Amino acid sequence: MSNYKDITYEVGANAVRITINRPEVFNAFRNQTVEELIDAFRKADEEKSVNTVIFGGAGDKAFCTGGDQKVHLSEDKVVIARVQGFAIGGGNVFCTICDLTIASEKAQFGQVGPKVGSVDPGFGTAYLARVVGEKKAREIWFLCRRYKAQEAMDMGLVNKVVPHDQLDAECEAWAAEINFMSPTAIAIAKRSFNADSENIRGISFMGVAAVKGYYMSDESKEGVAAFNEKRKPDFKKFA
């Protein structure tokens, strides 16, 4: 797969840049987007000239909103999430599973799943708890609030917050620094980190079966309908 429709792929001096290119829908991703991302990250792993992937979203409003992701984005390269705006739902999951996250001061993070009849078992929940702690992860999912960039950094979801106009330069600077490192050592370190959380992949596979059934239920459909109709969902009638 090389003629991407939903993403762009570019090899730069210090990093491969992979960008979700659907700004008209706030870079929400569909099945095709995920398939293209998987292909692109595999392609990036084979790129020998750099040690880093800068992963972002097109436009100025959103890194990514919506969707679900169940796999590590890359096995060998360091993946930096470049967050310029909204990182909500599946976008928040992407930030969680990226190795590093650099955010504009305008960025916002959070989950919406239980508000719209959705959930992410596995990396979006169990691994999130490893990143920000059990209590904070449960708050994120149970209350579905939005968090400003500095709040996200304080909880450990973000590595650094910079002024909006400095985001690209900061991502490039981090990539340049990583690019001086031994690629083999980086790959071994990353695989070691991933091996420690590999059991969460099993949780994801098990949870997906339950989620598929849930998405077919009237309760889940009520969340989607309420979102589309811009009203509060009435989940209580399904209790």
LUMTORVEX-963229 format. One line per 8 residues: number of its first residue (from 0); their letters; for each residue x, y, z of C-alpha. Coordinates in nm, 4 decimals. Example, Ala and Ser with C-alpha at 12.3 -4.5 7.8 and 13.67 -1.06 7.14 Angstrom:
<rs>
0	as	1.2300 -0.4500 0.7800  1.3670 -0.1060 0.7140
</rs>
This chain:
<rs>
0	msnykdit	0.0000 0.0000 0.0000  0.1589 0.3275 -0.1078  -0.1112 0.5571 -0.2486  -0.2511 0.6766 0.0822  -0.5862 0.8551 0.0881  -0.6302 0.9272 0.4586  -0.2726 0.9940 0.5646  0.0501 1.1502 0.4391
8	yevganav	0.3990 0.9984 0.4675  0.7211 1.1958 0.4430  1.0841 1.1142 0.5239  1.2612 1.4189 0.6682  1.6133 1.4871 0.7904  1.5468 1.3697 1.1464  1.2180 1.1793 1.1372  0.9513 1.0137 0.9307
16	ritinrpe	0.6381 1.2277 0.9467  0.3101 1.0365 0.9417  0.0021 1.2585 0.9465  -0.3677 1.1786 0.9548  -0.4985 1.3949 0.6713  -0.8699 1.4275 0.7438  -0.8967 1.7777 0.8935  -1.2537 1.8167 0.7670
24	vfnafrnq	-1.3624 1.5617 1.0319  -1.1089 1.6689 1.2957  -0.8836 1.3803 1.1858  -1.1229 1.1160 1.3104  -1.0150 0.7825 1.1700  -1.2059 0.5097 0.9891  -1.1013 0.1542 0.9027  -0.9087 0.2699 0.5969
32	tveelida	-0.7177 0.5219 0.8062  -0.6091 0.2550 1.0525  -0.5028 0.0195 0.7720  -0.2978 0.2972 0.6137  -0.1406 0.3874 0.9482  -0.0388 0.0281 1.0140  0.1180 0.0095 0.6683  0.2927 0.3445 0.7127
40	frkadeek	0.4394 0.2578 1.0523  0.5671 -0.0726 0.9176  0.7242 0.1187 0.6306  0.8763 0.3662 0.8775  1.0296 0.0808 1.0759  1.2244 -0.0155 0.7636  1.3552 0.3386 0.7084  1.7211 0.3281 0.8157
48	svntvifg	1.8038 0.6990 0.7911  1.6169 0.8119 1.1059  1.5286 0.6849 1.4546  1.2008 0.8697 1.5052  0.8451 0.9023 1.3777  0.6567 1.2278 1.4340  0.2893 1.1375 1.4332  0.0332 1.4148 1.3928
56	gagdkafc	-0.2901 1.5377 1.2452  -0.3438 1.7820 0.9583  -0.4825 2.1287 1.0138  -0.4762 2.3448 1.3239  -0.7736 2.2187 1.5257  -0.7255 1.8521 1.6052  -0.4576 1.5884 1.6458  -0.7194 1.3132 1.6250
64	tggdqkvh	-1.0741 1.2534 1.7481  -1.2695 0.9312 1.7615  -1.2034 0.5721 1.6792  -1.0208 0.2900 1.8513  -0.6673 0.1492 1.8236  -0.5400 -0.1820 1.9557  -0.1795 -0.2193 1.8421  0.1551 -0.0601 1.9171
72	lsedkvvi	0.2162 0.1903 1.6394  0.5768 0.0912 1.5766  0.8064 -0.1791 1.7116  1.1429 -0.0110 1.6468  1.1154 0.3646 1.5959  1.0505 0.6182 1.8715  0.7048 0.7632 1.8012  0.6388 1.1235 1.9019
80	arvqgfai	0.2771 1.2376 1.9109  0.2556 1.5955 1.7832  -0.0639 1.7363 1.9369  -0.1750 2.0760 1.8117  -0.5420 2.0676 1.9148  -0.8038 1.8147 2.0212  -0.6849 1.4666 2.1206  -1.0190 1.3186 2.2170
88	gggnvfct	-1.1462 0.9595 2.2272  -0.9323 0.7486 1.9967  -0.6973 1.0456 1.9641  -0.6344 1.0295 2.3367  -0.5594 0.6571 2.2974  -0.3060 0.7349 2.0242  -0.1295 0.9793 2.2583  -0.1289 0.7157 2.5308
96	icdltias	0.0408 0.4504 2.3188  0.2933 0.6800 2.1499  0.6361 0.6756 2.3138  0.6482 1.0513 2.3664  0.3920 1.3300 2.3409  0.4642 1.6961 2.2735  0.1676 1.9295 2.2900  0.0797 2.2828 2.1945
104	ekaqfgqv	-0.0526 2.4947 2.4780  -0.3803 2.4912 2.2818  -0.4128 2.1108 2.2968  -0.6958 1.9360 2.4816  -0.7157 1.5726 2.5886  -0.9919 1.3439 2.7116  -1.2286 1.0537 2.6594  -1.5902 1.0575 2.5438
112	gpkvgsvd	-1.6674 0.6839 2.5157  -1.9245 0.6350 2.7941  -2.1007 0.9558 2.6821  -2.1594 0.8191 2.3314  -2.1997 0.4476 2.4001  -1.8397 0.3438 2.3403  -1.5357 0.2131 2.5321  -1.1797 0.0949 2.4675
120	pgfgtayl	-1.0786 -0.2175 2.6627  -0.7024 -0.2630 2.6752  -0.4542 0.0044 2.5758  -0.7044 0.2874 2.6121  -0.7871 0.1814 2.9674  -0.5409 -0.0631 3.1256  -0.2342 0.0936 2.9653  -0.3637 0.4439 3.0354
128	arvvgekk	-0.3633 0.3468 3.4039  0.0067 0.2625 3.3749  0.0755 0.6019 3.2239  -0.1283 0.8317 3.4509  -0.2112 0.6060 3.7469  -0.5232 0.4095 3.8348  -0.7197 0.6913 3.9967  -0.6604 0.9417 3.7198
136	areiwflc	-0.7302 0.6874 3.4449  -1.0643 0.6007 3.6055  -1.1468 0.9701 3.6350  -1.0701 1.0200 3.2654  -1.3060 0.7383 3.1620  -1.5796 0.7714 3.4239  -1.6228 1.1493 3.4020  -1.5255 1.2155 3.0371
144	rrykaqea	-1.3830 1.5577 3.1123  -1.1432 1.7541 2.8942  -0.7950 1.8401 3.0136  -0.5753 2.1250 2.9008  -0.2216 2.0551 2.7845  -0.0603 2.1548 3.1136  -0.3023 1.9321 3.3075  -0.2162 1.6432 3.0759
152	mdmglvnk	0.1535 1.7011 3.1378  0.1017 1.7165 3.5136  -0.0662 1.3722 3.5043  0.2098 1.2215 3.2896  0.0246 1.1907 2.9584  0.2369 1.4620 2.7934  0.6150 1.5058 2.8016  0.6299 1.8757 2.7160
160	vvphdqld	0.3994 2.1690 2.6434  0.5191 2.4501 2.4167  0.3709 2.7666 2.2629  0.1597 2.6801 1.9603  0.3983 2.8340 1.7086  0.6913 2.6355 1.8493  0.5338 2.2887 1.8258  0.6937 2.1767 1.4996
168	aeceawaa	1.0357 2.3080 1.5990  1.0185 2.1285 1.9340  0.9157 1.7981 1.7749  1.1978 1.8321 1.5231  1.4471 1.9123 1.7999  1.3510 1.6007 1.9965  1.3690 1.3907 1.6795  1.7122 1.5335 1.5963
176	einfmspt	1.8401 1.4479 1.9441  1.7064 1.0921 1.9212  1.8515 1.0596 1.5712  2.2046 1.0691 1.7159  2.1332 0.7582 1.9243  2.2110 0.3993 1.8311  1.9094 0.2681 1.6351  1.9668 -0.0854 1.7604
184	aiaiakrs	1.9807 0.0266 2.1235  1.6650 0.2331 2.0708  1.4864 -0.0669 1.9181  1.5913 -0.2976 2.2040  1.4816 -0.0436 2.4644  1.1466 0.0062 2.2951  1.0811 -0.3654 2.2633  1.1699 -0.4078 2.6285
192	fnadseni	0.9178 -0.1412 2.7280  0.6541 -0.3009 2.5049  0.7222 -0.6513 2.6354  0.6411 -0.5349 2.9855  0.2913 -0.4298 2.8769  0.2316 -0.7049 2.6192  -0.0288 -0.8737 2.8391  -0.2559 -0.5737 2.7755
200	rgisfmgv	-0.2805 -0.6844 2.4121  -0.4525 -0.9997 2.5381  -0.6945 -0.7886 2.7398  -0.7725 -0.5953 2.4213  -0.8469 -0.9070 2.2175  -1.0721 -1.0418 2.4908  -1.2448 -0.7093 2.5399  -1.3105 -0.6530 2.1698
208	aavkgyym	-1.5498 -0.9483 2.1629  -1.7558 -0.7934 2.4410  -1.7416 -0.4488 2.2827  -1.8657 -0.5807 1.9471  -2.1757 -0.7157 2.1162  -2.2207 -0.3934 2.3093  -2.2041 -0.1797 1.9938  -2.5001 -0.3757 1.8554
216	sdeskegv	-2.7102 -0.3040 2.1631  -2.9807 -0.0381 2.1890  -2.7903 0.1199 2.4755  -2.4839 0.1862 2.2612  -2.6964 0.3007 1.9678  -2.8683 0.5512 2.1969  -2.5306 0.7138 2.2634  -2.4578 0.7493 1.8920
224	aafnekrk	-2.8074 0.8797 1.8167  -2.7889 1.1355 2.0972  -2.4517 1.2593 1.9742  -2.5780 1.2995 1.6182  -2.8969 1.4690 1.7389  -2.7000 1.6937 1.9789  -2.8968 1.5921 2.2866  -2.8237 1.4191 2.6158
232	pdfkkfa	-2.8454 1.0389 2.5907  -3.0987 0.8505 2.8011  -2.9041 0.5419 2.9077  -3.1161 0.4821 3.2171  -3.4012 0.3275 3.0210  -3.1700 0.0385 2.9297  -3.0559 -0.0333 3.2856
</rs>
